[in-house]
Amino acid sequence: MKKIEAIIKPFKLDDVREALSEIGITGMTVTEVKGFGRQKGHTELYRGAEYVVDFLPKMKVELVVADDQVERCTEVIVNAAKTGKIGDGKIFVTTVERALRIRTGEENDEAL
């Protein structure tokens, strides 16, 4: 099993969710996050004063999938989230040692 964490632009969340749903991925966790990478921040004007916005709003989408679904999932996320502009985000894939469904006690692939 693998955990896929995708950091994407907020307005791309619905596109990513729909694209994953089309390939049969139904469960995910979504969190509003803030951060920056190469995009850095930007300056804004508020009541005549300029200030720096260091952390930009992003969405973090997390899903745990079987090993054979990883490539397809990451491909779908990239295609749905890509704008071609800086700040499109990143995807991280890590190994999950164990998954457990609390309600039934099912483990690993059965728990997904």
C-alpha positions in Angstrom: 0.0 0.0 0.0 1.1 3.6 -0.7 0.0 6.9 0.7 -0.3 9.7 -1.9 -0.1 13.2 -0.7 -0.8 15.9 -3.3 -0.5 19.6 -2.6 -2.5 21.5 -5.2 -4.1 24.9 -5.9 -7.4 25.3 -4.1 -9.5 25.9 -7.3 -8.2 22.5 -8.7 -9.7 20.4 -5.9 -13.0 19.6 -7.6 -11.2 18.6 -10.8 -8.9 16.3 -8.9 -11.7 14.8 -6.9 -13.8 14.1 -10.0 -10.8 12.7 -11.9 -10.0 10.3 -9.1 -13.7 9.3 -8.8 -13.7 8.4 -12.5 -11.0 5.8 -11.9 -12.7 4.3 -8.9 -11.0 6.2 -6.0 -13.7 7.0 -3.6 -11.9 7.8 -0.3 -9.6 10.7 0.4 -8.8 13.3 3.1 -8.6 16.9 2.2 -7.0 19.6 4.3 -6.6 23.4 3.8 -2.9 24.1 4.2 -0.6 27.1 3.6 2.9 27.0 2.2 5.4 27.9 -0.5 8.1 26.4 -2.6 9.7 28.0 -5.6 6.6 30.2 -6.0 7.7 31.9 -2.8 5.2 34.5 -1.7 4.0 37.7 -3.2 3.3 41.3 -2.0 -0.2 42.8 -1.6 -1.5 46.2 -0.9 -3.9 46.7 2.0 -5.1 50.1 3.0 -2.2 51.7 1.3 0.4 49.5 3.1 2.4 46.8 1.2 2.9 43.5 2.9 4.4 40.2 2.0 2.2 37.1 1.9 4.7 34.3 2.7 2.4 31.3 2.9 0.0 30.7 0.0 -3.2 28.8 0.4 -3.1 25.3 -0.9 -5.1 22.0 -0.6 -3.6 18.8 0.6 -5.2 15.7 -0.8 -4.3 12.4 0.9 -5.2 8.9 -0.2 -4.0 5.4 0.5 -4.1 3.0 -2.4 -2.9 -0.5 -3.4 0.5 -0.6 -5.0 -0.9 -1.3 -8.5 -3.0 1.9 -8.4 -0.2 4.4 -7.6 0.9 5.2 -11.1 -2.6 5.7 -12.4 -3.6 7.9 -9.4 -0.6 10.1 -9.7 -1.1 10.5 -13.4 -4.7 11.5 -12.9 -3.8 14.0 -10.2 -1.1 15.6 -12.4 -3.5 15.9 -15.4 -6.3 17.3 -13.3 -4.2 19.8 -11.2 -1.8 21.1 -13.8 -2.2 24.7 -15.0 1.3 25.0 -16.4 2.1 27.9 -14.1 4.3 28.1 -11.1 2.7 26.8 -7.9 0.8 23.9 -9.4 2.0 21.8 -6.4 3.7 18.5 -5.6 2.9 14.9 -5.1 4.6 12.7 -2.5 4.3 8.9 -2.4 5.2 6.9 0.7 4.9 3.4 1.9 2.1 2.5 4.3 3.0 -0.5 6.6 -0.5 -1.1 7.9 -4.1 0.1 7.5 -6.9 -0.9 9.9 -10.6 -0.2 9.5 -11.8 0.7 13.0 -15.5 -0.4 12.5 -14.8 -3.9 11.2 -11.2 -4.7 12.1 -10.3 -5.3 8.5 -6.7 -4.8 7.7 -4.5 -3.6 4.9 -6.0 -3.9 1.3 -9.3 -5.0 2.8 -9.4 -1.9 4.9 -9.1 0.4 1.9 
